[in-house]
Amino acid sequence: MKNKQSGFTMIEIMITLTIASILLSYGIPNLKELLIRQSITTKANSMLVDLSYARSAAINGGTPVSIVANTKWEDGWRIETDNNNDGIVEVLRVSNSIEEQIILSDDDVNTPIVFNPTGTLRSSNAREIKIKHNSIEQSKTLTIALSGNSSIR
């Protein structure tokens, strides 16, 4: 009886590893950019949820609700209101700071985003917050219309 050996030869393993390394060298940079784009989308959606929550709280509570940046938007923000009109602000929700390389830019970061009890924006013009990452050009723009509706593009 012959003893039949099975397995791969060293040459077959080397060729397979070479092909795999070539494929990975093309795939990993694309994967990194995909993860960055996903991070931008996640942060935009997170802010959109908070904007919708603040607008809903203003309508349901019958009082103005503000979204206030902590120094700058990257440091996070808080949603607050004065339900009793007693001058004491109640914090409804807090969003923590975000990933260092993601930048949220707003022309008027020092002015809070305020929703009236009707759900409209208390402002003379719509607000836009641009969300981008340091390493890629792609960005998302969060628009808050005077009607109070928010959208991402």
C-alpha positions as CSV (number, residue, x, y, z in Angstrom):
1,M,0.0,0.0,0.0
2,K,1.1,3.5,-0.8
3,N,0.8,6.2,1.8
4,K,-0.8,9.1,0.0
5,Q,0.0,12.5,1.4
6,S,-2.4,15.4,1.0
7,G,-2.0,19.1,1.6
8,F,-0.5,22.2,-0.1
9,T,2.9,22.7,-1.3
10,M,5.0,25.6,-0.2
11,I,4.7,27.2,-3.6
12,E,0.9,27.1,-3.5
13,I,0.9,28.7,-0.1
14,M,3.3,31.4,-1.2
15,I,1.2,32.2,-4.2
16,T,-2.0,32.3,-2.2
17,L,-0.4,34.7,0.4
18,T,0.9,37.0,-2.3
19,I,-2.5,37.3,-4.0
20,A,-4.2,37.8,-0.6
21,S,-1.7,40.6,0.3
22,I,-2.3,42.3,-3.0
23,L,-6.1,42.2,-2.5
24,L,-5.8,43.5,1.0
25,S,-3.5,46.4,0.0
26,Y,-6.3,47.6,-2.3
27,G,-9.1,46.9,0.1
28,I,-7.9,48.3,3.4
29,P,-7.7,52.0,2.3
30,N,-11.2,51.8,0.9
31,L,-12.4,50.2,4.1
32,K,-10.9,53.0,6.1
33,E,-12.7,55.6,4.0
34,L,-15.9,53.7,4.3
35,L,-15.7,53.7,8.1
36,I,-15.0,57.4,8.1
37,R,-18.0,58.1,5.9
38,Q,-20.1,55.9,8.2
39,S,-18.9,57.9,11.2
40,I,-19.9,61.2,9.6
41,T,-23.3,59.7,8.7
42,T,-23.8,58.4,12.3
43,K,-23.0,61.8,13.8
44,A,-25.3,63.6,11.4
45,N,-28.1,61.2,12.2
46,S,-27.4,61.6,16.0
47,M,-27.8,65.3,15.7
48,L,-30.9,65.0,13.5
49,V,-32.5,62.8,16.2
50,D,-31.6,65.4,18.9
51,L,-33.1,68.2,16.7
52,S,-36.3,66.2,16.3
53,Y,-36.4,65.5,20.0
54,A,-36.0,69.2,20.8
55,R,-38.7,70.3,18.4
56,S,-41.1,67.6,19.7
57,A,-40.3,68.7,23.3
58,A,-41.1,72.3,22.4
59,I,-44.4,71.4,20.8
60,N,-45.5,69.0,23.6
61,G,-44.3,71.1,26.4
62,G,-45.6,74.4,25.0
63,T,-42.3,76.2,25.8
64,P,-39.3,77.1,23.8
65,V,-36.5,74.4,23.7
66,S,-32.9,75.2,23.0
67,I,-30.0,73.2,21.7
68,V,-26.8,74.8,23.0
69,A,-23.3,73.9,21.9
70,N,-20.7,73.2,24.6
71,T,-18.2,75.9,23.4
72,K,-18.2,74.3,19.9
73,W,-20.4,71.5,18.4
74,E,-17.5,69.0,18.6
75,D,-17.5,69.3,22.4
76,G,-21.2,68.1,22.4
77,W,-24.4,69.9,23.1
78,R,-27.3,70.0,25.5
79,I,-31.0,70.3,25.0
80,E,-32.6,72.6,27.6
81,T,-35.8,74.4,28.4
82,D,-37.4,76.5,31.1
83,N,-40.7,74.7,31.6
84,N,-42.0,76.8,34.5
85,N,-40.7,80.2,33.3
86,D,-39.0,80.4,36.7
87,G,-35.6,81.2,35.2
88,I,-34.2,77.8,36.1
89,V,-33.1,75.9,33.0
90,E,-33.8,72.2,32.9
91,V,-31.5,70.0,30.8
92,L,-33.5,67.5,28.9
93,R,-30.7,65.7,27.1
94,V,-26.9,65.9,26.8
95,S,-24.8,64.8,23.9
96,N,-21.1,64.1,24.6
97,S,-18.1,65.2,22.6
98,I,-17.5,63.4,19.3
99,E,-14.5,61.8,17.6
100,E,-11.6,64.3,17.4
101,Q,-11.2,64.3,13.7
102,I,-14.9,65.0,13.0
103,I,-15.7,68.7,12.6
104,L,-19.1,70.3,13.0
105,S,-19.1,73.8,11.6
106,D,-21.8,76.4,12.0
107,D,-21.6,80.1,11.1
108,D,-23.4,81.0,14.3
109,V,-22.1,78.5,16.9
110,N,-22.5,81.0,19.8
111,T,-26.3,81.3,19.1
112,P,-28.4,78.3,20.4
113,I,-30.8,76.6,18.1
114,V,-34.2,77.4,19.6
115,F,-37.6,75.9,18.7
116,N,-40.7,77.8,19.5
117,P,-43.8,76.0,21.1
118,T,-45.2,75.8,17.6
119,G,-42.2,73.8,16.4
120,T,-40.8,76.6,14.3
121,L,-37.2,77.9,14.5
122,R,-36.8,81.0,16.5
123,S,-34.4,82.7,14.0
124,S,-34.5,85.1,11.1
125,N,-32.9,82.5,8.8
126,A,-32.4,78.8,8.5
127,R,-29.4,77.1,10.1
128,E,-26.8,74.8,8.5
129,I,-24.3,72.7,10.3
130,K,-21.6,71.0,8.2
131,I,-20.2,67.7,9.4
132,K,-16.9,66.6,7.9
133,H,-13.8,64.6,8.7
134,N,-10.2,65.9,8.6
135,S,-9.0,63.2,6.2
136,I,-11.6,63.1,3.5
137,E,-13.4,65.8,1.5
138,Q,-16.9,64.3,1.7
139,S,-19.2,66.0,4.2
140,K,-22.9,66.1,5.3
141,T,-24.9,69.2,5.8
142,L,-27.6,69.3,8.4
143,T,-30.2,72.0,7.5
144,I,-32.8,73.3,10.0
145,A,-35.5,75.2,8.1
146,L,-37.5,78.1,9.6
147,S,-40.5,75.7,9.7
148,G,-38.4,73.6,12.2
149,N,-38.0,70.7,9.8
150,S,-34.5,69.3,9.7
151,S,-32.8,67.3,6.9
152,I,-29.4,65.9,6.0
153,R,-27.9,66.2,2.5
